[in-house]
């Protein structure tokens, strides 16, 4: 029955082990979480007159491969732990739907992380051994998010992981491989990026709260309740808009850094949706929060680069 219910949600034309199935497995809509931190980091490097194309591209594709590897790990480990069932409300997962066998998804995860490691070795040669340490920690955390003896996402640490690695680590690391240092501006700029990336996860956790309880997945929403998750989402979104204002007011950036405020008309309906909607209704909110990260991040990068 589980396989039959999953099959009803498989998009038309997607066959087992097909290229389309693998594309679904990478979750393209979430890849902005890996793209935007690098874009913002490159903008800061440009403002320092330190932009270097090859390290920038290596950082970009390294971040994307880590994101894909983390998505594949999440897909297979959630299936094996029983978190992904026929009752799942979110977008299709290829392992649970039977589109790709678990061992193949796991192999794809290993290949993604291996490609990220190769790029990391180049960045280590270019910028020093600290990059290798950051890269290995990022990969280990990507696996540990849903795998291993103490999965981060199952123990309320997923939000902190996303904020740190897709905010602080990714932005500051991108600046470091090009400029050789991390200015205070990079640390500040990592906050809005990490905040909206974490907000994407919060929507996911709000939607999956009831099934996460059954699976023993102790996210912050499960631990502290729906109201906490809504407040967390609102606070993260507010943080993404407060920081650019502070950067302008403290003289660290010019008025162009306020460009992300143009995305407020996109953000406000999302706050309303998170406050009022539940279950599968939040699928669109999740996708649009990822879009908010993309548009906010692009405008933020343009403002920082000036």
C-alpha positions in Angstrom: 0.0 0.0 0.0 2.9 2.4 0.8 4.5 1.9 -2.6 1.1 2.4 -4.3 0.4 5.6 -2.5 3.8 6.9 -3.3 3.5 6.0 -6.9 0.4 8.2 -7.3 2.6 11.2 -6.6 5.3 10.4 -9.1 5.4 13.1 -11.8 4.4 12.0 -15.3 7.2 10.7 -17.4 9.6 10.0 -14.5 10.8 6.4 -14.7 12.8 4.3 -12.3 16.6 5.2 -12.3 16.0 7.8 -15.0 17.8 11.1 -15.3 14.6 12.8 -14.3 14.5 10.7 -11.2 18.0 11.7 -10.3 17.2 15.3 -10.9 14.3 15.0 -8.5 16.6 13.4 -6.0 18.9 16.4 -6.0 15.9 18.7 -5.1 16.8 21.5 -7.5 14.5 24.0 -5.6 16.8 23.8 -2.6 20.1 24.4 -4.3 19.7 28.1 -3.8 20.8 27.3 -0.2 24.2 26.4 -1.5 24.3 29.0 -4.3 23.5 32.2 -2.4 26.1 32.1 0.3 28.8 31.8 -2.3 27.3 34.6 -4.4 27.3 36.9 -1.3 30.8 35.9 -0.4 32.0 36.7 -3.9 30.3 40.1 -3.7 32.2 40.9 -0.5 35.5 39.7 -2.1 34.8 42.1 -5.1 34.2 45.0 -2.7 37.7 44.1 -1.3 39.2 44.0 -4.9 40.0 40.4 -4.2 37.6 38.5 -6.5 39.3 35.5 -8.0 37.3 33.5 -10.6 38.8 30.0 -10.2 38.5 29.9 -6.4 35.0 31.4 -6.7 33.8 28.8 -9.1 35.4 26.0 -7.0 33.6 27.3 -3.9 30.4 27.5 -5.9 30.4 24.0 -7.2 31.8 22.6 -4.0 28.9 24.1 -2.1 26.4 22.8 -4.6 27.9 19.3 -4.4 27.7 19.4 -0.6 24.1 20.5 -0.9 23.2 17.7 -3.3 25.1 15.1 -1.1 23.2 16.3 1.9 19.9 16.1 0.1 20.6 12.5 -1.1 21.7 11.6 2.5 18.5 13.0 3.8 16.5 11.1 1.2 18.0 7.7 2.0 18.5 8.0 5.7 15.0 9.3 6.4 13.6 6.4 4.4 15.7 3.9 6.4 14.8 5.5 9.7 11.1 5.4 8.9 10.6 9.2 8.7 9.5 9.1 5.1 6.3 7.0 4.7 3.2 7.0 2.6 1.8 9.7 4.9 4.5 12.1 4.0 3.1 15.6 3.1 6.1 17.0 1.4 7.5 16.7 -2.1 8.3 13.3 -3.4 11.4 11.5 -2.1 12.9 9.1 -4.6 13.9 6.3 -2.2 10.5 6.2 -0.5 8.8 6.3 -3.9 10.8 3.4 -5.2 12.3 5.4 -8.1 15.9 4.8 -7.1 17.1 2.0 -4.9 18.6 3.0 -1.5 22.1 1.7 -2.3 22.1 3.8 -5.5 21.0 6.9 -3.6 23.8 6.2 -1.1 26.3 5.9 -3.9 25.1 9.2 -5.4 25.7 10.8 -2.0 29.2 9.4 -1.9 30.0 10.7 -5.4 28.6 14.1 -4.6 30.7 14.4 -1.5 33.8 13.0 -3.4 33.4 15.7 -6.0 33.1 18.4 -3.3 36.3 16.9 -1.8 38.2 17.2 -5.0 37.2 20.9 -5.3 38.1 21.3 -1.7 41.6 20.0 -2.3 42.1 22.6 -5.0 40.9 25.3 -2.6 43.3 23.9 0.0 46.2 24.2 -2.4 45.0 27.7 -3.3 44.1 29.1 0.2 45.6 26.8 2.8 44.8 23.8 5.0 42.0 25.5 7.0 39.8 25.1 3.9 40.3 21.3 4.0 39.2 21.3 7.6 36.1 23.4 6.8 35.2 21.2 3.9 35.5 17.9 5.8 33.4 19.3 8.6 30.8 20.4 6.1 30.6 17.0 4.5 30.6 15.2 7.9 27.8 17.5 9.0 25.9 16.8 5.8 26.0 13.1 6.5 25.3 13.5 10.2 22.3 15.7 9.5 20.1 12.6 9.2 22.7 9.7 9.4 25.0 8.3 12.0 24.4 7.5 15.7 23.3 11.0 16.6 21.6 12.6 13.6 21.5 16.3 14.0 18.1 16.8 12.3 16.5 14.2 14.7 17.8 15.9 17.8 16.9 19.5 17.3 20.2 20.6 15.9 19.3 20.9 12.3 18.4 24.6 12.5 21.8 25.4 14.1 23.6 23.3 11.4 21.9 25.1 8.5 22.5 28.6 10.0 26.2 27.9 10.6 27.1 26.0 7.5 24.9 27.6 4.9 25.4 31.0 6.5 28.6 31.7 8.4 30.8 28.9 7.1 29.8 29.2 3.4 29.9 33.0 3.2 33.1 33.5 5.2 34.8 30.5 3.6 34.1 31.9 0.1 35.6 35.3 1.1 38.6 33.6 2.7 39.6 31.5 -0.4 39.7 34.7 -2.4 40.9 37.4 0.0 42.9 35.3 2.5 41.1 36.9 5.4 37.6 37.2 6.8 36.5 40.8 7.4 33.7 41.7 9.9 31.5 42.5 7.0 31.5 38.9 5.9 30.4 37.7 9.3 27.5 40.3 9.3 26.6 39.4 5.7 26.4 35.7 6.6 23.5 36.3 9.1 20.7 37.1 6.6 21.8 34.3 4.3 21.8 31.8 7.2 18.6 33.2 8.5 16.5 32.6 5.4 18.2 29.2 4.7 17.2 28.2 8.2 13.7 29.5 7.6 13.4 27.1 4.7 14.1 24.2 7.1 11.6 25.6 9.7 8.7 25.5 7.1 9.7 21.9 6.4 9.6 21.1 10.1 6.3 22.8 10.6 4.7 20.8 7.8 6.2 17.5 8.9 5.6 18.0 12.7 2.9 15.2 13.1 4.8 12.6 11.1 8.1 13.6 12.7 6.6 12.8 16.1 5.7 9.3 15.0 9.2 8.8 13.5 10.9 10.0 16.6 12.4 13.0 14.8 12.8 15.6 17.6 13.0 18.8 15.7 12.6 22.1 17.5 9.0 22.2 16.3 8.4 18.8 17.8 10.2 19.7 21.0 8.7 23.2 21.6 5.5 23.2 19.5 4.1 24.8 16.5 3.9 28.3 18.0 7.7 28.2 18.6 8.3 27.2 15.0 6.1 30.1 13.7 7.9 32.5 16.0 11.3 31.2 14.9 10.3 31.7 11.2 9.1 35.2 11.8 12.3 36.1 13.8 14.6 34.7 11.1 12.8 36.6 8.3 13.0 39.8 10.3 16.7 39.2 10.9 17.3 39.0 7.2 15.9 42.6 6.8 17.3 44.1 9.9 21.0 43.3 9.2 21.1 45.3 5.9 19.7 48.3 7.6 22.3 48.0 10.4 25.1 47.7 7.8 24.0 50.9 6.2 23.4 52.8 9.5 26.8 51.8 10.8 28.5 53.0 7.7 29.8 49.6 6.7 27.9 49.7 3.4 26.3 52.3 1.2 22.5 52.6 0.5 22.7 49.9 -2.1 22.8 47.3 0.7 19.1 48.1 1.3 18.2 46.5 -2.0 16.9 43.3 -0.3 14.1 45.4 1.2 12.5 45.2 -2.2 11.7 41.6 -1.5 9.5 42.5 1.5 6.3 42.1 -0.6 7.4 38.5 -1.1 8.2 37.9 2.5 5.1 39.2 4.2 2.6 36.7 2.6 5.0 33.9 3.6 4.9 35.0 7.2 1.1 35.0 7.0 1.1 31.5 5.5 3.4 30.1 8.1 1.1 31.6 10.8 -2.1 30.2 9.3 -1.5 27.2 7.1 -0.5 23.6 8.0 0.3 20.3 6.4 0.6 20.1 2.6 -0.5 23.7 2.4 3.0 24.6 3.4 4.7 23.0 0.4 4.2 26.2 -1.6 5.4 28.3 1.3 8.6 26.2 1.5 9.3 26.6 -2.2 8.6 30.3 -2.0 10.9 30.7 1.0 13.7 29.2 -1.1 12.8 31.7 -3.8 12.9 34.5 -1.2 16.5 33.4 -0.4 17.4 33.6 -4.1 15.9 37.0 -4.7 17.0 38.5 -1.4 20.5 37.0 -1.8 21.0 38.3 -5.3 20.0 41.9 -4.3 22.1 41.6 -1.1 25.1 40.6 -3.2 24.6 43.5 -5.6 24.4 45.9 -2.7 27.5 44.5 -1.0 29.5 44.6 -4.2 29.1 48.3 -4.6 
